[in-house]
Amino acid sequence: MHIPPTIKIFTSLLIFLSLSACSMNKMMVDASLPMIEGGMDALLQEPDLQLAEDSLPANISMLNGMIQLDPENARLHSYAAQAYYGISYGFNEDSDINRAEKFYLRGLDHGLIALQLQGLKDPENQSFAEFEQQLQKLGKDEVATLFWTAMNWAKLIDLNRDDTERLMQLPKPTAMMQRVLELDETFYFGSAHMYFGVYYGSRAPTLGGNFEKSEQHFDKAREITDGKLLVADLLQAQYLSRQKLDQKDFHDRLTKIIDAPEDLYPEATMLNQISKRKAKLLLNKESQWF
């Protein structure tokens, strides 16, 4: 079949323009990545929770738009996993649990996409043995993706404790967080240690809990931040103190959080403000739990 030269030229031009557009999109996204990182750092330092909450939807919309321009950019998906976790845990979980669950699911989806782009194939469906083997191939460049994916995944499980299928998934995010500890235990203020503080502290010893290990992980998290990040005490009170039925420790830790200086940890002011708000909510439940 003879194809006229003009058709060939037109087709070649379309292909060239398409490839050029893809390259331009990637260049635009790559140039914007430092701005995204700077924006996240600035948000962490924001003392006004209302301002922080109001800004997050626009940031997430911007991320989603950039992902449309460059859908195979693992860093963008990792940022999205972080953003959805942040808006859910910080601003929705205590007021709209259904919305929070939807955001955790979105965060998990983005995290899983990022992991697959970084070489972890079909993480949800492969056997646990295969999953662990693949985790060992991931290095420090993948720590952020591992962390935020595991956080979203674990939260979905925590919100659905009556769902046996969800509970059976817990070993995978836990293995991911163990890999984070191996690669960089200080990542995001030592939060992997807080994960294991909750993991061992939220269950009775007869069900796999270990109060001593829980305390060790919470202590390590506080050591990493010189005790300036209040969420470690918040989680210890919420999970370990409650599980041990230690009302005094529960009350004292939460009161300490509420009374902490506003400028205790400038680089994580927003997290500390969220911890203060959550501490007040937990104290309101003290008479129900003890």
N, C-alpha and C positions, 0 to 999 in steps of 0.2 A: 504493500500500500504506500503510495507516494504522499508525503506530507509536505505541503508548500513551505518554502523557506520562511515566509512571514509568520506562519504558525509556530515554527520552531523557534524563531527569534522571540515571539511574544511569550511562549511557554518558558523559555530560558530566562526572560526578563522577570516573569512572575516568580519563578523559583529564586532568582537572585534577590528580588525585593523581599520575599518571604524570609530568606536566610538572613538578610540584612536587618530586617525587623526583629528577628529573634536575637541576633547579636546585640542590637541596640537595647533591647529590653533587658538582657542580662547585664550589659554595661551599666544601665541606669540603676538596676537593683544592687549590683556590687558597689556602686558609688554611694548608695543610700545606707548600706549596712552600718557604717560607723555612726550615722545619725540615729539609727534605731538603738544601737548600744548606748549612745549618750542619753537618749530619751529615757531608756529604762533606768539608767543610773540616776538621772534627775528625779524620776518618779519615786525611786526608793528614798530619796532625801526629802520628799514632800511631807510637811507636817499636817496639812489640811486634808483630812480623809475625804471630805465632800468633793474638793477639787480633784483629788486623785481618782475618785470613782467616776466623776464626770468626764475625765479625759480618757479613760480606758476604752470605751466603745469606739471613739475616733481612732485610737491607736490600733485597735484590732481590725477595724475596717481598712485602714491603710495597709496593714500586714496582709490581709486577704486579697487586696488589690494587687499588691506586689507578688503574691504567690500566683495569681492569675498570669502575670507577666512572665514569671520564671518558676513554673510548677515543680521543677526538679531541683530546686535550691533547698538543700537540707537545713541550712541555717535558718532560713525563713520559717520552715515548718517547726523547727525547734523553738524559735521565738514565739510562734503562735501557741505552742504547747504551754510555754511559760505564761503567756498573757491570759489564756483561758483559765489556767490554774489560779492565777493571781486574782482575776475578777470573781471567780467562784468562791475561793476560800476567804478572800478579804472582804467581799461585799455582797455575796448572795447566800452563802450557806446558812447564815443565821436568820435570814428573813424569808427566803424563797428556796426551799430545798429542791424542788423540782427543777427550777431554773439552774441551780448550782449543778445538779446532776447532768443536765444537758451540756453545760459548759465543760465539765470534767470529761465528758464523752468526746466533745470536739477536741479538747486538748490531747486526749489519748490518741485520737485519729491522726492528728498532725504529728505527734511524737512517733507513732508507728511508721508513718510515711517517711519521716526523717531517718529513722533507724534503717529502714529498707534501702533508702538511698545511700546510706553509709555502709551497707554491706550485710546487715542482719536480715536474712531472708525469712519471710513469712513467720514473724515472731509469735503471732497468736496461735497458729495451728500446728507448729512443729512440736515434737516430743520435748519434754523438759531436758533430757540428756543432750539432744541436739542443740537446744536453746543455750544451755550452759557452755557447750563447746564453741558456739559462735560468739558468745559474749567475750570469751578470752581473746578473740581476734580484734576486739575494739580497744582503742587506746584513749589517751587524754583528749584528743580532738573530739571524741564522742561523749565525753563526760556530761556536758550540758543536756544533750538529747536523752541520754540514759536517765539522768536525774528527773527531768520534767515529765518524761513519759511514765516513769515509775510512780511519780507523785500523783499524776492524774489517775493512773490505773488503780493504785492502792486506795485512793479516795472513793472511786466508784465501788470498789469492793466494800469499803467501810460503810458506805451509805446503803448497801444491799446485803447486810449480814445474814438475812434469811434466805438469800438466793444461793443455793448449793453450787450452782454452776459458776457463779462469780467467785465464791470462796475457794473453789478448786483452782482458780487462776492465781491466787496469792503468791505461790512460790516463784512465779516469773518476775513480777515487779520487785520482789525481795532479792532475787538473784541479781537483778539489774542494780539495785542499790548497794549490794555487796560489792559489785564490780566498781561502783563509784568510790566506795571506801578504799578499795585497793589502788585505784588510780589517783585519787585526790580527795582525801578525807576532809579537807578544808573548804571544798567547793560550796558556794552559796552559804557561807557562815557555818559550815559544819553541819548542814541540815541532814545529811545522810545518817549522822549519829542520832539526830532527833527521830528520824524514821525508825531506827532500831530501838530507841528508847520507847517509842509507842508500841512497836511490834512485840517487844518482850514484856512491856508493862501493862498492856491492855487486856491480858488474859491471865486467868488463874494458873499457877504452876501445873496443876493437873491437866490443863488444856494446852500446854506448851509454853506458858509464860515463864519468865525468869526475872524476878524482881531485882536481883543483884546485877544482872547484865543490863537491865533497863537503866538503873541508876548510873552505871558506869558510862553508858552512852550519853545520857543527859549531862553528866559531869564533863565528859570530853567535849561536847558541844559548847558548854559554857567556857571551858578552857580556851577553845579556839577563838572566842569573841571576848575574852576577858570578862565574861558575865554580863556583857552590855546588851545582848540581844534577848529580849524578854520572852520570846516565844518558847524558848527551852523550858522555862519555869511554867509557862502556860500549859504546855503539853504534858509536862510531868504531873502537874496538879490534875489536869483533866483525865488523864489515863492511869498513871501509876498510883497516885495518891488515892484516887477514887477506887481503884481495884483493891488496894490494900486497906480500904476503909479507914484511912488516916485523915480524919477531918481536920485536925490541927495543921498538918502539913498542907492540905488542900487550901485551907483558909489563909494561912500565913503566906504561901507563895502568891496567891492571887492578890492579896492585899499589898504585898511588896511590889507587884507589877503596877498596880493602880497608883501607888505613891511614888513610883520611880520618876526621876527628872525627865522633862520633855526632851532635853538635849543630850540624853545619856549616850546615844550612839548616832551621831549625825548622818553617817553614810547609810543608815537603815532606819531613819526616823519613821517612815510610813509603816514598816513592819512592827515597830514598837507601838505606834498609835493603834494599829489593828489589835495587837496583843492587849492593850489597855481596855479597848472596847469589849473584846471577847472575855476578858477577866471579869468585868462587871456582870456580863450575862451569866457566866458560870457561877459567880457568887450568889446570884438570885436563885440558883438551883440547889444551893447547899442543903437546905432543909429537906428537900426531896430525896437527896442522895445519901444522907447520913442519918 
